[in-house]
Amino acid sequence: MMGMYGFPVIGGGWLYGVPAAVVVVLAAVLLMRLLSRRPHSGHHPAVDRNAGSSTAIQILEERYARGEIRAEEYQERLKTLGSP
């Protein structure tokens, strides 16, 4: 018996269809997971939002130490956070 496009079908065509469908579904799930990841803008540790201003000052100090902000910006933000 001849199937689509002249290829013979040997009574078990569904045997190839089920694994192929599983592969397509898994590929779609993996693709969605890859696309839904948020891009990382560098290596920053997780921040506890409830830790208060001491954590904010520590983050500010780390950014200044890495050279991400200038001395003027560091001083300005330090004043804003209420540190002497």
TIMI-2910 file (N, C-alpha, C, CB; in pm, 1 decimal, decimal comma, always signed):
<rs>
+----------+----------+----------+----------+----------+----------+----------+----------+----------+----------+----------+----------+------+
!      n_x !      n_y !      n_z !     ca_x !     ca_y !     ca_z !      c_x !      c_y !      c_z !     cb_x !     cb_y !     cb_z ! resn !
+----------+----------+----------+----------+----------+----------+----------+----------+----------+----------+----------+----------+------+
!    +84,3 !   -117,9 !     +0,0 !     +0,0 !     +0,0 !     +0,0 !    +88,9 !   +124,3 !     +0,0 !    -96,0 !     -0,2 !   +122,2 !  Met !
!    +50,4 !   +220,8 !    -79,7 !   +129,6 !   +342,0 !    -91,9 !    +65,3 !   +454,6 !    -10,9 !   +144,1 !   +382,9 !   -239,9 !  Met !
!   +149,3 !   +529,9 !    +56,7 !   +101,4 !   +640,9 !   +138,6 !   +123,8 !   +772,7 !    +67,8 !   +170,6 !   +641,8 !   +274,7 !  Gly !
!   +137,2 !   +878,7 !   +146,1 !   +158,2 !  +1011,6 !    +89,6 !   +290,5 !  +1017,8 !    +14,6 !   +154,7 !  +1118,2 !   +199,9 !  Met !
!   +290,5 !  +1086,6 !    -94,9 !   +410,0 !  +1110,7 !   -176,3 !   +475,6 !   +982,5 !   -227,1 !   +510,3 !  +1189,4 !    -96,7 !  Tyr !
!   +399,2 !   +875,6 !   -232,7 !   +449,2 !   +752,1 !   -289,9 !   +532,9 !   +666,6 !   -196,6 !   +527,9 !   +783,3 !   -408,1 !  Gly !
!   +541,2 !   +702,4 !    -66,6 !   +617,2 !   +620,5 !    +27,7 !   +527,3 !   +509,9 !    +80,3 !   +673,3 !   +706,5 !   +144,7 !  Phe !
!   +581,3 !   +391,2 !    +94,2 !   +498,2 !   +280,5 !   +143,2 !   +464,9 !   +296,5 !   +292,3 !   +569,9 !   +146,3 !   +119,6 !  Pro !
!   +343,3 !   +257,3 !   +329,4 !   +299,8 !   +260,7 !   +468,6 !   +280,8 !   +116,6 !   +512,5 !   +167,4 !   +344,9 !   +487,0 !  Val !
!   +344,5 !    +81,4 !   +623,4 !   +339,1 !    -57,3 !   +669,0 !   +256,2 !    -64,2 !   +796,4 !   +482,0 !   -114,3 !   +692,8 !  Ile !
!   +134,1 !    -25,8 !   +795,0 !    +40,6 !    -42,1 !   +905,1 !    +78,7 !    +21,1 !  +1037,9 !    +19,9 !   -182,4 !   +926,6 !  Gly !
!   +191,7 !    +84,5 !  +1052,0 !   +231,0 !   +143,3 !  +1180,5 !   +271,8 !   +288,2 !  +1166,1 !   +344,9 !    +64,4 !  +1242,1 !  Gly !
!   +205,8 !   +359,3 !  +1080,6 !   +238,9 !   +499,1 !  +1058,4 !   +226,4 !   +582,7 !  +1183,7 !   +151,5 !   +555,9 !   +951,7 !  Gly !
!   +131,9 !   +547,5 !  +1271,2 !   +113,6 !   +620,4 !  +1397,1 !   +233,6 !   +602,5 !  +1487,7 !    -13,3 !   +573,8 !  +1468,6 !  Trp !
!   +309,8 !   +496,0 !  +1466,1 !   +426,3 !   +468,0 !  +1548,8 !   +532,1 !   +576,7 !  +1533,3 !   +485,1 !   +331,8 !  +1513,0 !  Leu !
!   +537,5 !   +640,0 !  +1418,5 !   +631,7 !   +749,0 !  +1395,9 !   +570,6 !   +883,7 !  +1432,3 !   +677,4 !   +750,2 !  +1250,6 !  Tyr !
!   +440,5 !   +894,5 !  +1420,1 !   +371,9 !  +1020,7 !  +1446,0 !   +373,0 !  +1061,3 !  +1591,7 !   +231,2 !  +1012,0 !  +1399,0 !  Gly !
!   +353,5 !   +966,9 !  +1682,2 !   +349,3 !   +998,3 !  +1825,7 !   +485,6 !  +1048,6 !  +1875,4 !   +306,3 !   +873,8 !  +1906,5 !  Val !
!   +595,0 !   +978,2 !  +1849,7 !   +724,4 !  +1031,8 !  +1893,6 !   +758,5 !  +1166,0 !  +1828,1 !   +834,3 !   +931,5 !  +1863,3 !  Pro !
!   +719,2 !  +1183,5 !  +1704,3 !   +745,3 !  +1310,3 !  +1636,8 !   +667,9 !  +1422,7 !  +1704,4 !   +707,8 !  +1301,4 !  +1487,6 !  Ala !
!   +542,5 !  +1397,0 !  +1743,5 !   +462,7 !  +1498,0 !  +1813,2 !   +524,3 !  +1530,8 !  +1949,1 !   +317,3 !  +1449,3 !  +1830,7 !  Ala !
!   +574,1 !  +1430,2 !  +2018,2 !   +638,7 !  +1452,8 !  +2147,9 !   +762,9 !  +1540,1 !  +2130,3 !   +676,5 !  +1318,0 !  +2214,5 !  Val !
!   +841,5 !  +1511,9 !  +2028,9 !   +961,7 !  +1590,6 !  +2001,8 !   +924,9 !  +1735,8 !  +1970,7 !  +1041,1 !  +1529,2 !  +1884,6 !  Val !
!   +822,1 !  +1757,5 !  +1892,9 !   +779,0 !  +1893,4 !  +1857,8 !   +732,5 !  +1967,7 !  +1982,9 !   +665,3 !  +1889,4 !  +1752,1 !  Val !
!   +654,8 !  +1903,0 !  +2068,2 !   +605,7 !  +1966,4 !  +2190,7 !   +722,6 !  +1999,8 !  +2283,5 !   +504,2 !  +1874,3 !  +2262,9 !  Val !
!   +815,9 !  +1907,2 !  +2301,6 !   +931,8 !  +1933,7 !  +2387,0 !  +1016,9 !  +2048,3 !  +2332,3 !  +1017,1 !  +1807,6 !  +2400,9 !  Leu !
!  +1033,7 !  +2051,7 !  +2202,1 !  +1110,9 !  +2160,9 !  +2141,3 !  +1041,1 !  +2294,3 !  +2164,5 !  +1130,4 !  +2136,5 !  +1989,8 !  Ala !
!   +909,7 !  +2297,2 !  +2154,0 !   +835,0 !  +2420,9 !  +2177,4 !   +847,5 !  +2465,6 !  +2322,1 !   +687,6 !  +2402,3 !  +2140,8 !  Ala !
!   +839,0 !  +2371,8 !  +2415,4 !   +851,8 !  +2405,3 !  +2557,9 !   +991,4 !  +2459,5 !  +2586,9 !   +823,0 !  +2281,3 !  +2646,4 !  Val !
!  +1094,0 !  +2396,0 !  +2536,1 !  +1230,5 !  +2443,2 !  +2557,6 !  +1252,7 !  +2580,5 !  +2496,1 !  +1330,2 !  +2343,9 !  +2500,1 !  Leu !
!  +1198,2 !  +2602,1 !  +2379,4 !  +1211,0 !  +2731,9 !  +2313,5 !  +1143,1 !  +2841,2 !  +2395,6 !  +1150,9 !  +2726,5 !  +2172,2 !  Leu !
!  +1025,0 !  +2812,5 !  +2447,3 !   +953,6 !  +2910,3 !  +2529,6 !  +1031,9 !  +2941,2 !  +2657,0 !   +813,0 !  +2858,5 !  +2565,0 !  Met !
!  +1090,6 !  +2840,6 !  +2717,5 !  +1169,3 !  +2862,7 !  +2839,5 !  +1291,5 !  +2948,5 !  +2810,1 !  +1212,7 !  +2728,6 !  +2901,0 !  Arg !
!  +1357,2 !  +2922,9 !  +2699,0 !  +1474,2 !  +3002,1 !  +2662,5 !  +1437,3 !  +3147,1 !  +2634,5 !  +1542,8 !  +2941,7 !  +2541,1 !  Leu !
!  +1326,9 !  +3167,4 !  +2565,5 !  +1285,7 !  +3301,9 !  +2529,3 !  +1228,1 !  +3379,8 !  +2647,2 !  +1184,5 !  +3295,6 !  +2418,4 !  Leu !
!  +1178,3 !  +3309,8 !  +2748,0 !  +1116,8 !  +3379,7 !  +2861,1 !  +1217,5 !  +3416,9 !  +2969,2 !  +1007,8 !  +3294,2 !  +2921,4 !  Ser !
!  +1340,0 !  +3371,7 !  +2956,5 !  +1442,2 !  +3408,9 !  +3055,5 !  +1474,9 !  +3555,5 !  +3043,6 !  +1569,8 !  +3324,9 !  +3037,9 !  Arg !
!  +1493,9 !  +3619,2 !  +3158,3 !  +1531,6 !  +3759,4 !  +3159,1 !  +1681,9 !  +3770,2 !  +3141,7 !  +1486,0 !  +3828,6 !  +3289,3 !  Arg !
!  +1726,9 !  +3858,7 !  +3055,0 !  +1871,7 !  +3872,8 !  +3035,5 !  +1938,6 !  +3930,0 !  +3159,8 !  +1901,1 !  +3962,4 !  +2914,5 !  Pro !
!  +2056,2 !  +3881,6 !  +3186,6 !  +2132,1 !  +3929,3 !  +3302,3 !  +2221,8 !  +4043,1 !  +3257,3 !  +2216,1 !  +3814,6 !  +3367,1 !  His !
!  +2224,5 !  +4149,7 !  +3333,8 !  +2307,3 !  +4265,3 !  +3296,7 !  +2436,7 !  +4267,8 !  +3376,4 !  +2230,2 !  +4396,1 !  +3318,4 !  Ser !
!  +2485,7 !  +4154,0 !  +3414,3 !  +2607,6 !  +4147,5 !  +3493,0 !  +2588,6 !  +4051,9 !  +3609,0 !  +2647,8 !  +4286,6 !  +3543,5 !  Gly !
!  +2691,0 !  +4037,4 !  +3686,2 !  +2684,4 !  +3946,1 !  +3799,5 !  +2651,0 !  +4024,5 !  +3925,5 !  +2817,6 !  +3869,0 !  +3816,5 !  His !
!  +2524,1 !  +4022,6 !  +3964,5 !  +2479,4 !  +4091,2 !  +4084,2 !  +2411,7 !  +3990,9 !  +4175,9 !  +2384,0 !  +4207,9 !  +4049,4 !  His !
!  +2445,7 !  +3991,5 !  +4303,4 !  +2379,3 !  +3899,7 !  +4394,3 !  +2233,9 !  +3939,7 !  +4413,5 !  +2451,6 !  +3895,6 !  +4528,9 !  Pro !
!  +2153,8 !  +3845,6 !  +4458,5 !  +2013,1 !  +3874,0 !  +4485,2 !  +2002,4 !  +3977,2 !  +4597,4 !  +1936,4 !  +3744,1 !  +4522,7 !  Ala !
!  +1904,2 !  +4063,9 !  +4586,0 !  +1887,9 !  +4172,0 !  +4682,7 !  +1760,7 !  +4147,5 !  +4760,9 !  +1884,5 !  +4310,8 !  +4613,0 !  Val !
!  +1770,1 !  +4154,1 !  +4892,8 !  +1653,7 !  +4142,2 !  +4979,3 !  +1590,7 !  +4279,8 !  +4990,9 !  +1691,9 !  +4085,0 !  +5119,8 !  Asp !
!  +1472,7 !  +4296,3 !  +4935,8 !  +1407,9 !  +4426,8 !  +4933,1 !  +1367,3 !  +4474,6 !  +5072,0 !  +1286,5 !  +4422,1 !  +4843,6 !  Arg !
!  +1357,0 !  +4386,0 !  +5169,6 !  +1314,8 !  +4423,9 !  +5303,7 !  +1431,9 !  +4448,2 !  +5398,5 !  +1225,6 !  +4317,3 !  +5360,5 !  Asn !
!  +1552,4 !  +4446,8 !  +5348,1 !  +1668,7 !  +4458,2 !  +5434,7 !  +1694,3 !  +4600,8 !  +5480,0 !  +1789,9 !  +4405,5 !  +5364,4 !  Ala !
!  +1638,0 !  +4700,6 !  +5414,0 !  +1653,6 !  +4838,8 !  +5457,7 !  +1766,3 !  +4910,8 !  +5387,5 !  +1676,4 !  +4843,2 !  +5604,8 !  Gly !
!  +1797,5 !  +5031,1 !  +5438,9 !  +1894,1 !  +5116,8 !  +5371,5 !  +2037,3 !  +5067,5 !  +5384,8 !  +1884,2 !  +5255,9 !  +5425,2 !  Ser !
!  +2069,0 !  +4986,3 !  +5485,2 !  +2206,3 !  +4937,4 !  +5496,3 !  +2242,5 !  +4852,9 !  +5374,3 !  +2224,5 !  +4855,4 !  +5625,8 !  Ser !
!  +2145,5 !  +4775,6 !  +5323,6 !  +2170,4 !  +4696,8 !  +5203,4 !  +2187,5 !  +4788,4 !  +5083,4 !  +2056,1 !  +4597,0 !  +5178,8 !  Thr !
!  +2107,7 !  +4893,3 !  +5076,0 !  +2120,3 !  +4988,9 !  +4965,6 !  +2257,9 !  +5054,8 !  +4967,4 !  +2009,7 !  +5096,2 !  +4973,7 !  Ala !
!  +2307,1 !  +5086,3 !  +5085,5 !  +2439,9 !  +5148,0 !  +5097,4 !  +2547,3 !  +5048,3 !  +5056,1 !  +2465,1 !  +5197,6 !  +5242,3 !  Ile !
!  +2530,7 !  +4923,8 !  +5093,7 !  +2628,2 !  +4821,3 !  +5053,8 !  +2631,9 !  +4806,6 !  +4901,8 !  +2594,3 !  +4685,6 !  +5119,4 !  Gln !
!  +2515,2 !  +4807,5 !  +4840,7 !  +2509,5 !  +4797,1 !  +4694,5 !  +2575,7 !  +4918,2 !  +4630,5 !  +2363,4 !  +4784,2 !  +4646,2 !  Ile !
!  +2547,9 !  +5035,8 !  +4686,4 !  +2609,1 !  +5158,7 !  +4635,7 !  +2760,9 !  +5151,2 !  +4646,1 !  +2556,6 !  +5281,1 !  +4712,6 !  Leu !
!  +2811,0 !  +5103,1 !  +4759,1 !  +2955,6 !  +5089,6 !  +4778,3 !  +3015,5 !  +4991,6 !  +4678,3 !  +2986,4 !  +5044,0 !  +4921,1 !  Glu !
!  +2945,1 !  +4881,0 !  +4654,0 !  +2993,7 !  +4782,0 !  +4557,4 !  +2998,7 !  +4841,0 !  +4416,6 !  +2904,3 !  +4656,8 !  +4559,2 !  Glu !
!  +2894,7 !  +4914,7 !  +4378,3 !  +2892,5 !  +4976,2 !  +4245,1 !  +3005,5 !  +5077,7 !  +4230,8 !  +2756,5 !  +5044,3 !  +4219,1 !  Arg !
!  +3031,1 !  +5153,4 !  +4335,7 !  +3140,4 !  +5251,7 !  +4332,7 !  +3275,0 !  +5179,2 !  +4322,4 !  +3136,8 !  +5342,5 !  +4459,8 !  Tyr !
!  +3290,0 !  +5072,4 !  +4398,2 !  +3415,4 !  +4996,4 !  +4396,1 !  +3440,8 !  +4933,3 !  +4258,8 !  +3412,8 !  +4887,3 !  +4504,0 !  Ala !
!  +3334,7 !  +4892,0 !  +4189,6 !  +3350,1 !  +4832,5 !  +4056,1 !  +3369,2 !  +4937,8 !  +3948,5 !  +3229,2 !  +4747,1 !  +4022,5 !  Arg !
!  +3352,8 !  +5063,5 !  +3985,5 !  +3370,5 !  +5171,1 !  +3888,9 !  +3247,6 !  +5198,5 !  +3804,0 !  +3484,8 !  +5139,4 !  +3799,9 !  Gly !
!  +3131,9 !  +5151,7 !  +3847,6 !  +3009,1 !  +5173,2 !  +3771,1 !  +2957,3 !  +5315,9 !  +3785,5 !  +2902,0 !  +5074,8 !  +3815,4 !  Glu !
!  +2989,3 !  +5381,1 !  +3896,7 !  +2945,0 !  +5518,8 !  +3919,0 !  +3064,7 !  +5604,0 !  +3960,3 !  +2832,9 !  +5524,7 !  +4027,3 !  Ile !
!  +3056,4 !  +5734,5 !  +3932,7 !  +3164,4 !  +5827,6 !  +3967,5 !  +3150,7 !  +5869,7 !  +4113,5 !  +3162,5 !  +5952,4 !  +3874,5 !  Arg !
!  +3253,9 !  +5934,5 !  +4164,5 !  +3257,4 !  +5978,4 !  +4303,5 !  +3144,6 !  +6076,0 !  +4334,5 !  +3391,5 !  +6042,4 !  +4335,0 !  Ala !
!  +3115,8 !  +6167,5 !  +4239,7 !  +3009,5 !  +6265,6 !  +4262,2 !  +2874,3 !  +6197,0 !  +4277,6 !  +3004,3 !  +6366,5 !  +4146,9 !  Glu !
!  +2848,4 !  +6101,2 !  +4190,3 !  +2721,5 !  +6028,4 !  +4196,1 !  +2714,2 !  +5945,9 !  +4324,0 !  +2704,8 !  +5937,3 !  +4072,3 !  Glu !
!  +2826,7 !  +5886,9 !  +4364,0 !  +2831,2 !  +5809,5 !  +4487,9 !  +2794,4 !  +5898,2 !  +4607,3 !  +2971,4 !  +5747,3 !  +4508,0 !  Tyr !
!  +2856,3 !  +6015,7 !  +4616,7 !  +2828,8 !  +6107,1 !  +4728,3 !  +2682,9 !  +6152,8 !  +4728,5 !  +2921,7 !  +6229,1 !  +4721,2 !  Gln !
!  +2631,6 !  +6184,5 !  +4612,0 !  +2492,0 !  +6230,6 !  +4600,4 !  +2394,0 !  +6122,8 !  +4646,8 !  +2460,5 !  +6270,7 !  +4454,7 !  Glu !
!  +2416,1 !  +6001,1 !  +4600,1 !  +2326,3 !  +5891,2 !  +4638,0 !  +2342,0 !  +5855,6 !  +4785,3 !  +2353,2 !  +5767,5 !  +4551,2 !  Arg !
!  +2461,7 !  +5868,5 !  +4838,7 !  +2484,2 !  +5842,0 !  +4979,9 !  +2404,3 !  +5940,7 !  +5064,9 !  +2634,6 !  +5850,4 !  +5013,6 !  Leu !
!  +2402,6 !  +6068,1 !  +5024,1 !  +2322,7 !  +6169,3 !  +5095,1 !  +2174,0 !  +6135,3 !  +5088,0 !  +2347,8 !  +6309,9 !  +5035,6 !  Lys !
!  +2130,0 !  +6092,5 !  +4970,9 !  +1989,8 !  +6057,2 !  +4951,3 !  +1947,4 !  +5943,5 !  +5043,1 !  +1964,9 !  +6018,9 !  +4806,3 !  Thr !
!  +2038,2 !  +5849,5 !  +5064,9 !  +2006,8 !  +5735,4 !  +5149,5 !  +2014,1 !  +5769,9 !  +5298,6 !  +2101,1 !  +5621,1 !  +5118,4 !  Leu !
!  +2062,0 !  +5889,2 !  +5329,0 !  +2063,1 !  +5934,1 !  +5468,0 !  +2187,6 !  +5896,5 !  +5544,3 !  +1946,1 !  +5879,5 !  +5538,4 !  Gly !
!  +2293,8 !  +5864,0 !  +5474,7 !  +2420,2 !  +5831,7 !  +5541,8 !  +2502,6 !  +5959,3 !  +5550,7 !  +2499,0 !  +5718,7 !  +5465,5 !  Ser !
!  +2578,6 !  +5979,7 !  +5661,6 !  +2658,4 !  +6102,4 !  +5677,8 !  +2764,3 !  +6122,0 !  +5572,6 !  +2723,6 !  +6102,5 !  +5810,6 !  Pro !
+----------+----------+----------+----------+----------+----------+----------+----------+----------+----------+----------+----------+------+
</rs>
